[in-house]
């Protein structure tokens, strides 16, 4: 893994495609139905809508925590309904996920939290140490490798969570309310990381938020309400987090 040069992304028409997709849990009512969308490689989308609109459930479909109740869902050119149980773990490793509440293990250091997915997959310790150290340095935590999450600020914990989501070098990064527990300045710093990942490394970013100020950093917007996409728009002039941080110095 290297963050010194832009990554080359596979040339595919769309990385994520929903075609008439619906979701329900068990025998309950539909969370949403007949949702269609397509996310291109290297795009930066926000998914915005009121609480209970189904945003997080849509994201759960994308990172394969659940399967659609209806319609067709395609990731990286593969129809999800045709994947076997054995194929799912490899597909999930191609999708990084960042959550609002960080979901770090408090008894593990920042280094070990990020290294955990590689160790579970049986990676070589020398490669793990090199990749994790490089990635934590890239997100601004070179001096915090052995820090435990409870001793770190919210912004530092979110940086660890982002590094963990990136450790398998995924072409797609999903973020569910990643700035919800952060102050305004730290939120700009975190959005700067997402913009760098998208602009410099070609990673496709899908960010769920209910905050218009956060949504303004993305280049495309999907507005979700009552289980339906009510608007899919291109943002003419996204906010630039790097420029905003430079102005604050």
N, C-alpha and C positions, 0 to 999 in steps of 0.2 A: 504494500500500500504506500502511495506517495501523494502528498498534498503540495508538492512543489511545482506541479504542472497540471493543466486542465486534463481531466479524464476524458477518454474517448467513449462515447456512449454508442450502443448498438443502433444501427440504422433500421428502425422498425416504424411502421406508420403511426401506431399509438401504443403506449405502454399499458394503459388501463382503458377498457371499454365496457360500459354497461349498456345493454340492449333490452329495454323493457323489464328491468330488474325490480323485484319486490322482496320484502323481508318481513317475516313475522317470527315471533318466538313461541315455539310449541304450538298450541292450538289457539293462541291469543289473536287479537286483532292485528291487522297489517300496520307495521311501523311506517312503511311507504310502499308504493307500488308503481310500476310502469316508469321507472327512472332510467333515462338514457343519457349518457355522456361519454366523451372521449378525451383523454389527457395525453398530449403529445410529449415526446422526449424533450427534456430541457425546459419544460414549462414550469411556471410558478403560479399555482392556483390558491386562492383563498376560498373557503366554504363557510358561508356566513348565514346566520338565521337565528331566530329566537330559541330559547331553551325548550327542549321537547320537540323540536322540528324534525329530528332524525339525523342530525349531522354526525354525531359520534357513531351511530349505528351504521351509517354509510361508510365511515372510516373502518369500522370493524370488519365489514365485508372486504374492504381493500386489503387489510392485512390478514385475511383468511381466518379470523377468529370464529366466524360463522359463514354459512353458505347461503346463497339466495334461495328464497322459497319459490321464485318464479323468474322467468327471463334468462338471459345469457350474459355471463360475466367472463371477460377475457383479460388475462394478465400476461404480458410479454409474449403475445401471440398464442397462448394456450387457453383453451376453454376450461374454466375451473371445474365445471361439472364432469369433465372427463378425466380429471386427475385422480390417481389412486392415493390411498393413505400414505404409501411409501414415498410418493412424489411431493407431498405437501411440505415437509420440512425444508427441502431444498428451495422450493418456491418462496417460502416465508423468509428465508435468509436473504432474498433479493429485495426485501422491503424493510426499511428501517422505520421504527416508530418511537416518537417522543411524546410523553404524557405531561399533563399539567402538574401532577403530583410526583413527578420524577421517577418513582418506583425503583429506587435504589435499595440495596441491602445495607442496612446501617452498620452491620458488624464487619463489612468488607471495606477496604480502602478504595479510594477512587480508582487506582490502578486495577485492583482485583474485580471491581464492578464491571469495568470495561473489558477486562480479559475473560470474564466468565463465559460469554458465548463461544469464544475460541477454544477454551479449555473443554467445554462440554462437547464440542465438535472434534476433540482429539488433536488440536494443533500442537506444533512443536514449541516448547517453552522459549527457545531462543528467538523464534519468529514472533511469538506473542509479545515478548518483552520489547522488541524493536518496534512493532506496529502500535502497541498501546502507548508506549512512551512518545512516539511521534505524534499520534493523534491527540493525546492530552495536551501536548505542547501546542499543537495547531489551534485548539480551542481556548488557549490561554491559561492552561493549568500546569505548566512545566514544574512549578514549585509545590504542587499539591498532590503528587502521586500517591503518597502514603496517608493522606488525610481521610478521616472517616466522615461520611455524609453529615452526621449530626453536628460536626464542628465547622461545617462549611455554610456559606450564605446561600440563599435561594438561587441566585444567579450562578454561583459555582456549581451547585448541584445540578442545575439544568444543563450546564456545559458538560458535566460528566455524563448525563443522560443522552445528550446529543452524540458524544463520542462513542458511547455504547451502541447507539443506533447505527453508527457509521462503521463499526469495526469489521463488518462483513463486506464492506465496500458496495452497498446497495445502490442501484440506479434510481430508486424511488425512496423518498423520505416523507413519512406522514407525521404530522404534528397536531395533537389534540389539545387546544387551548394552552400552548406552551408558555405564554406570558401571563397566564391568569393569576399566578401567585407572586408576581414580580413587580417591583416599582417601575416608574416610567423610564428612568435612565437605563436600568438593567434590561428592560424590555427592548429598548432600542439596540443595545449591545447584542442581545440574542437574535433579534431580527437581522442584524448585520451578519451574523454567522450563517443564517439561512440564505441570505442574498448571496454571500460569497460562494456557498455550496452550489447554488443554482447558476450564478454567472460565471464563476471561474472553473467549476468542475462538472457542469452540465447535469447535475442531479435534479431530477424532477421532484418538486416540492408541492405537497398538498397540505394546507394549513387550515384547521378548523378554528374559528374564533367567533365571538359575538361582539367583538370590539372593532368598530369602523376604523379607528386609528391604526390598529394592527393590520387589518385587511388591506390598507392602502399601500403596504409594501409589496404586494403581489402584482403580477402583470395581467392576471385573468381572475375573474370573480364568478363564483357560482352562488346564487342566492337560493336558499332552501327554506320552504315554509310549508307546514302541514303535510310533510311527506312528499312534497313536489318541488322540482326546480322551477322557480318562477322567473329567473333571469340568469343568463350566462353572458358575461360581458368582458371585453378587453379594457384594461386600465391604461389610459393614454400616457400618464406620467406617474409611475409608481414613486412613492417616497424612497429616498436613498439614505439608508441607515448610516453608511460610512460618512457621508457628508454631514449628517446631523451630529454624529459623534465628534467629528472634527470641529464643528462649530461650538461644541460644549467644552472643549479643552481650554 
